Amino acid sequence: MAVDALELQLASALQRLHTLERRAETQSDNRTLLSRSLAELSTALEEVRVAQEQIIENRRRIEELQAELSAQAMKYWQLFDEMPEPYVVTRPDTVIVEVNRAGAELFNVSQRFLTGKVLSVFVCEDRGRFLDESGRIATERGSAEWRLKLRPRERAPLTVSATVRGDGSALRWVFRRLGSDGPLTSDS
């Protein structure tokens, strides 16, 4: 039962109670009024009991759904985190939202410290173009394959192949290490 329906039932029960109270003040036959009042009270209490049972059942269903969602989120996170290739999810402006363990190893920064950092900080060449192209891919919901030169924290630069896909609100990056260094190029 919805909360609004319960409110309507309670308002109706209160209105009936006030009607009975007014009758009690004007009627001389208190037995009939008492009998009606008890019947109305019994009905109202039964409606409240049924509503309470429905609320308890709805709360139980919500708790089950929350547990199921938590289990699914944990499964997703385990799959994401255990991927062997570096995988990063960013906003269109390249602020990192999620990064897996392999991604943290690639950038030589702990996962918890990478979240909230800007991915473009690790790009060695033409950051302006990198940001422009990233924004375009996110907006157009496109994808691209790039060759990037990255500089992990406290390590020498390395060349990677980056596959990026945008969905309008996020970019998903998969990185693969390459042997030779080269400039940023776009194959989109």
C-alpha positions, 0 to 999 in steps of 0.5 A: 500500500502506498503511503498516500493511500494510507494517509487518505484512509487515516484522514477518512477514519478521522473524519468519520470519528469527528462525525461520530463525536458530533452525533454523540453531542446531539444524540440521546441514544448513547448505546447506538452511538457507542455501537457505531463508534466501536464498529468504526474504530474496529474498521479503522484499526483493521485498515491500519493493521493491513497497511502496517503489514503491507509496509512491512512486506514492502520494506522486506522486498526493498531490503532484499533488492538492496542486498541483491544490488549490493551483491551485483555491485560486488560482482561487477567490481571484482570483474572490473578490478581483476581484468588483466588490462588497465581499465579506467572510467573517466568523466568527459573532462578525463577526471578518473571515476574508476580504475582497476588494479592493472590501471593503478599499476600502469600509472604507479599510483594506488587506486584510491589516489587515482580516483578524482585525478585527471587522466590527462596529467599522465599524457606526455604530449599534446594534452590540449589535443588529448582533452579536446578529442576526449571531450568530442568522443564523450559528446558524440558517443564515439570511440577511438584507438590512440597511441599515447605516450604516458608518464607513470608516477616516478617511472620513465615514459612508455607508449601505450595503445588506448581504446576509448569509448564514450557514452555521453557521460563517461569515457571507458579506457583500455590501455595496452603497453607497446614496445616503441615510443611515438607521438599521440595519433588518433585513428578515429 
